[in-house]
Amino acid sequence: MTAQNLASVRQKLLRWYDRHNRDLPWRRTRDPYAISLAEAMLQQTQVKTVLPYYEKFLRAFPTVSALDRAPLEKVLRAWSGLGYYRRAENLKKSARQIVRDHAGKLPQEFAALRRLAGVGDYTAGALMSIAFGRRYPAVDGNVRRVLGRLMAIDNETQLQNRARQLVSRSRPGDFNQALMELGATLCAPSAPQCERCPLRADCAASIHGSAKQRTTRHDRIAFKSVVWPLAIVRQGGKILLRRRAHNGLLARLWELPGGEIVETEKPLKLLREELRELAPAPKRRRAIGEIRHSITNRRIRAPIYVFDFPARTKLRLPSTQWRWIDERKIQGQAISSMTAKAVKLLDHHEESLL
């Protein structure tokens, strides 16, 4: 594209954005911390999922200093249900770095932002442009797809170079958000709405009729189907949870006992093995249905079984990483999304029996 064509694309895209951008809470603030929170939540997560969490989290931790002072357990509790929990841990770590090294304010240099926990090139570019009005590109999956189609580029280095050339000098934050908005609303992976796109006349994929065939590695995630049974162990109005390890998938979260099974393994065999250290071992159980869930590259089918113990039965917990939680308070804990779904299924099941 010539300089003249680049200027035309910028003008068309910003005009479209001014007319059609979604009214989102993080677009109504100039607070760098609030913007950085949105960017962390939006990583690999759709806007509609983030919306109910964003303002609640911001009320709980209104400043970097408040986030730094808060116990990690409280941060994870506020994040519970949003998924990709490593982001919450990284937010907590970056708050410590900002308080310690930058007097509680987000640094305004790209290199300094990149040194914060969980901040990559995309997030640093987004913060430099949106929060600080600096001319930096912000290339996420949506932007990568839009530019790949617009300029017929597959090479990552070329795409990054073009993104740097294209970003607006006068409105870099709005321009980057406009590219993201276009990718999220019109330039979708499998069903692009080319007839409504402001860049249709400039787009190589639209001109050559190949928009539906052009996807990126980001759009082609290979999912694995797994079975992951869960056990709801109850006694005296409480449910038994265990805490995951401090690293790895769903680190530090509380969850129902269970796990991914191999193809030939039976769900109940795995659950009895998970609960074998209880005394006595559970024998009676009932199936109440199943839930569906996705974690990273897994499509999960989770059959749910309830094990009820009489109040007089004394149970021995395997370790301090197991805990009884009041059924009425469980949704307020730092629990995994699958556990939250399973408890809701139990509530619906029991309501249906009334």
N, C-alpha and C positions, 0 to 999 in steps of 0.2 A: 504493500500500500504506500502511496505517496503521502507526503506531509499534508497535502490538501485533503486527501481521502481520510486520513487520520482525524483531521480537524472536523470533517463532516460527520464522521462516526461519533466523535465526542459530543457534538452539538445535538445530533438526533437522539442519542441515548440519554443525555441529561434532560432534554425536553420531555422525553417519554417518562423518565423517572419522576420529574416534577409533577406530572399529571397522574401517574398510576402507582406510585410507591405506597406500600402498606403502612398504616399508622401503627408503629411498634414502639413500645415504651423506651427502648434504648436509643431510639432516634429522636427522642424529645429531650435528651440531656447532653451536656457538654462535659460531664464529669468523667475523666479518664478511667477511674476505677469502675464506675457503673458500666461503661462501654466495654472494659476488659472482662467484666463478669459475663456480659452477654456473649462476647466472642468465645469464652471458655464453654459456656452452656451450648452454644450453637455448633460446636465441633461434632460432626457425625450425628447431629440431632435436628429434627425438623422444628421450624418455628412454632407450630401449633403445640408441640410437646413442651417446648421451653417456656411459653407464655405463663402458665400457672405457677411456675417455679421462680421466675426471675424476680418479680416484685416481692414475693415472700422472702426470698433469700436476701434481697437488698434491705428489707426491713430488719431482718435478724442481724445482718452484718453491714451496717450502712457505710462503713469506711474501711480502708485497708487496716488501720490500727485495730478496729473492732474484730475483723477477721483474724488478725494475728493473735489477739488475746483469747479468742474463743477456743475451747477444747475441740480436738479433732472429732470426737464423738458427736458433738453438737453440730458441727459442720456436715458430717456425713448424714446425720438425721435430717437436716434441712434439704440435703441433696437426694435423699432416698426416693427412688422411683424414677429418677432422671437417667440413670444408667451411666456406664463408662466412669466409674467412681474414681479412677485415677485422676480425673480432672479436678475433683474436689480436693484430693490430697495435694495436687500440684498448686491449686489456688492458695491453700494454706501455707505451703512452702514458699511460694512467691511473695505472699504477704509478709512473711518473716524477713525475706531478702529486702523487700522494699522499705520496711521499717528500719532495718539494720543498716542498709547501705545507701538509702535515698531519702532519708528523713520522712518516710511515710507517704511519699508521692511517686507515682509512676514515672520512671525515667523517660526523657524525651529524645533519647538517642537509640537508633536501631540496634546497635551492638549491645547496649545495656539491656534492652528489652529481651534480646535473644538469650541473654544469660539467666533470665528468670525461669523458674521451674515450669515446664509445660508449654513454653512459648517457642514456636517454630517460626520459620520465615513468613508463613501466611499471617499468623496472629500478630507478629511484630509489624508487618506491613499494614495490616488493618488498623492497628492502634496508631501508627505514625500518621496515617492518612485521615482516619475518622476522628480520632481524639485530638490530634495535634496539627491537622491541616497541612501535613508535609507530603511532598510528591513521591510516594512509594506505591508500588503495585501490591495487590493482595490477591494471590491466586489460590483459590480453593477449588473444590471439585466442580462447582457450578461455573466458575470463571474459566477454568481449564476447558470445559466443554464448549462454552460460548466462543472463546477465542479459537479453539481448534476448528470449529465449524466456520466461523467468520473468515478466517485467514487460511484455511486448509493446512493447518500445521499439526504434525504428530510429534515432532521432536521437542522434548521438554526445554532444552536450552534456548531454542528459537522462540518457543512460546513465552518463556520468561522475559527474553529480550523485547519481544513485541509488547508484552504487558507494560514494561517500563516505558516504552516509547508512547504508548497509547494513553496512559493515565493523565488526567487533566491537571494542568498547572494551577488553575484558579479554584477548582472544586475537587481536589483529589479524593476526599472522603465520600462525597456524594457519588462521584464517578465509580469508585470501587463498589459501593453499595448498589449502584445501578446495574453493574455487570452481574453481581450476585443475584439481584432481584430478577433480572432477565432469565438467568439460568434456573432459578427456583420456580418461576411462574409460567414462562412461555417456552424457553429453550430446554425442554425436558429431555431426559435420556432417550425414551422410546417413542414419545408422541409429541414432537415439537409443534407448536402452533405458529408456523411460519407466516401464515396469512395475517397475523396480528403483530408481528415483530417489527419494531421500528428500523431494524437494520437489514431487512429482507433484501433490499436492492443492493446492498454491499456484501452480502454473505455468500461466500464461495459455495458452501454446501447447499444453500437454497437455490442458487443459480443453476447448479448442476444436478439438482434433485437428489442429493445424497444425504440430506440432513438426518433422516431416520436411520441411516446406516452408520453414522459417525458417533461412536461412543468412546469413552476413555476407560482406562483401567479402573479408575475410581467408580465408574458406573457398572463394571462387570465383576461384582463380588461373587465368589463361588461359595454358596452356602452349603453346610453339611446338616442333614436331618438327623436328629438324635432323640432318644427317649431318656427322660430325666425324672424318675419318680421322686415324690416328696412325701414325707411322713408328718402328719399333724398329731403329735403326742400330747394328750390333755390329761390334766388331773386338777380337781378342785378349782375350776374356772381359770386355769393357767395353761399356757402352751409352752412347750419346750423348744428353745432355740439354741443354736450353737454359733460361735463366731468363727469366721473364716480366717485364714492365716494373714499376716501383715503384708504379704506380697502376693502377686499373681492375680488371677481373675477374681473380681468382687472382693478385693482385699479389705479386711477389717469389718465387713458387714455381718450382721446377724441374719441367720437363715434357718429354714426348716431342714432337718436331716434329709439326706438324699444325695443323688448324684447321677452323672451320666453312666449308662450301662452299655456293655458291649452287646453285639447283635444277638448272641445266644443266651444272654443272661436274663433271668426273670426279674421283674421289678420288685416283687416281694422279697426275693432272696437278697437283693442289694439292701433293701430297707432293714431287714432283720440283721444283716451284718453291721449296718450303721448303728443299730440300737442294741447290739449284743452286750455292751458293757452296762446297760441298765439292769437293775436287779429288782424283780425278776424280769426276764426277757419277755417282750410283748408277744402274745399269741393271737389274741382276738383283734380283728381289724375289719374295717368296712371301706369300700371304694365309694367315693362321692362324685367322681367325674374327673375331668382333666382340663388343663389350661394349655394355651399356646404362648410361646415367648421366643424372642430372638436376643442372642448375646453375641456380639462381634460377628463371627461368620457361622453361627449355629442357629438353625431353626429347631426349636425345642417343642416336643410334645411331652407334657408332664402329667402323668396320672397321679391323683391325689388319694392317699389312704389315711384314715383316721384311726388312731390307737387310743382308746379311752381306758384309763386306769381308775379304779375306785380310790377315794380319798384316803382310805386306811392303808393302802399298799405303799410300802416304803421303797422309793426309787433311789438308786445311787447314781449320781451324775459322773460321767467319765473324767471330767476335769473342770477347772475354773472357766474354761471357754464355753461351757454350757450354762444356760440360765433359764429359769422359769419366768415368763412374762404374763401379766394379767391380759386375758383376751381383749378386754375393753381398751387397753393401752398399747396394743402391739403395733397399730398403724402409726404411732408417734415415735417409734424406735428407728434406729438406723438399720433398716432391713432391706434385703434385696427386693427387686421388683417382682421376681417370681414368688417370693414368700408373700408379698402384699397381695398378689393375684390369688394365691392359694387360700389365704385367709378370707378374702372376699367371696371366693367360691364356697367356703365352709359356711359363711353367713347366709348366702343365698340358699344353700342346701337346707339349712336348718329352718329358715323362714318358710320354705316350701312344705316342711313337715308339720307346721302349726295348723 
